[in-house]
Amino acid sequence: MLCYSACPVYGLNEKFLGPAATALAYRYIEDSRDQGKAVRFPIVHEIEGVWECTLVGECSVVCPKGVDPMLAIQKTKILGATNALKSLVMPRGGGK
């Protein structure tokens, strides 16, 4: 949990989901066996989820486990943006 103490955003906004929770959520979201993606993804994609991150990157620097929470946050942002675009272009199921 060093990532939370290193994260300036979490220091300013305790409602921010944070790097560890987002990295774990991303791990499950990308797992094809995950049955909870439909519930989990909207939570991490909230404004105080991945979008609150300002990409300082200290969470990844201090992680003793070698996890890269900042990369997971960025990949989650990309998934969300891609899903949003798909839903605009293909409104009948393109955002899934």
C-alpha positions in Angstrom: 0.0 0.0 0.0 3.0 2.3 -0.4 1.4 3.5 -3.7 -1.3 5.3 -1.7 1.1 7.2 0.4 3.1 8.1 -2.7 0.1 9.2 -4.7 -0.5 13.0 -4.6 -4.0 12.7 -5.9 -5.0 10.3 -3.1 -3.5 12.7 -0.6 -5.8 15.4 -1.9 -8.9 13.4 -2.5 -9.6 10.3 -0.4 -12.6 9.4 -2.6 -10.1 8.6 -5.4 -10.1 4.9 -5.9 -6.4 4.8 -5.9 -3.6 2.9 -7.6 -3.7 -0.5 -5.9 -7.5 -0.9 -6.3 -7.4 0.2 -9.9 -4.5 -2.1 -10.8 -6.3 -5.0 -9.2 -9.6 -4.1 -11.0 -7.7 -3.9 -14.3 -6.3 -7.4 -13.7 -9.8 -8.8 -13.4 -11.3 -6.7 -16.2 -8.7 -8.0 -18.6 -9.3 -11.6 -17.5 -11.6 -13.3 -20.0 -12.9 -15.5 -17.2 -14.1 -12.5 -15.2 -17.8 -12.5 -14.6 -18.0 -9.2 -12.9 -16.7 -6.9 -15.6 -20.1 -5.3 -16.2 -20.3 -4.3 -12.6 -16.6 -3.5 -12.0 -15.7 -1.5 -15.0 -18.2 1.4 -14.5 -16.9 1.8 -10.9 -13.2 2.2 -11.9 -14.3 4.4 -14.9 -15.9 7.0 -12.7 -14.4 10.5 -12.4 -12.9 9.5 -9.0 -11.7 6.3 -10.5 -9.1 6.3 -13.3 -9.9 9.8 -14.6 -8.7 11.4 -11.3 -5.1 10.1 -11.9 -2.7 12.8 -13.1 0.1 10.4 -14.1 2.7 11.4 -11.6 3.8 7.7 -11.6 5.2 7.5 -8.0 2.8 4.6 -7.3 4.7 2.5 -9.8 8.1 3.7 -8.5 7.5 2.7 -4.9 5.7 -0.6 -5.5 7.8 -3.4 -3.9 6.0 -6.1 -5.8 6.9 -4.7 -9.2 3.3 -3.9 -10.1 2.8 -0.9 -12.4 -0.4 0.7 -11.2 0.0 3.8 -13.4 0.1 1.5 -16.5 -3.0 -0.3 -15.3 -4.8 3.1 -14.8 -3.8 4.2 -18.3 -4.9 0.9 -19.9 -8.2 1.2 -18.1 -8.6 4.8 -19.5 -7.9 3.5 -23.0 -10.5 0.7 -22.6 -13.1 3.2 -21.4 -12.4 5.6 -24.2 -12.5 2.8 -26.8 -15.8 1.5 -25.4 -17.3 5.0 -25.5 -16.3 5.5 -29.1 -17.6 2.1 -30.1 -20.9 2.9 -28.4 -21.2 6.1 -30.5 -20.2 4.5 -33.7 -22.1 1.2 -33.1 -24.9 2.0 -30.7 -26.4 -1.4 -30.7 -23.8 -3.3 -28.7 -20.5 -1.9 -29.9 -19.4 -0.7 -26.5 -19.2 -4.2 -24.9 
